[in-house]
Amino acid sequence: MKTPEEIQPLCSNCQTPLNKIKGKYGTFWGCPNYLKCGFKGFSAKEKQPDSKPEVRLPTVPTRDIILLEEIQALSKRFDDFEAGFAEKMANLKKILIVIDGKLNQ
């Protein structure tokens, strides 16, 4: 197993293996393609920055979010109403059957 010093990190911009460079202010990891990719590097003592690309979700305008929430709330209210209505109709049917039975006696 390699020690942390033996692991060569990758550039977060161009995925090229970084070079360990001894500079005026200490040792750091630098990209050999710095002029093209623009990666400035990081201290050799620091942990390698995450080289995975950042995932950005599309932004949704606030107005659309509010409308979506209102539609969801209305949909839930309708579902509750529909369930309550079906239950009331079933009860009404039972009452009508009882009334019909009493009228036919």
Secondary structure, DSSP 8 states (H G I E B T S, - for coil): ---TTT---B-TTT--B-EEEEETTEEEEE-TTHHHH----EETTS-----S---------HHHHHHHHHHHHHHHHHHHHHHHHHHHHHHHHHHHHHHHHHHT-
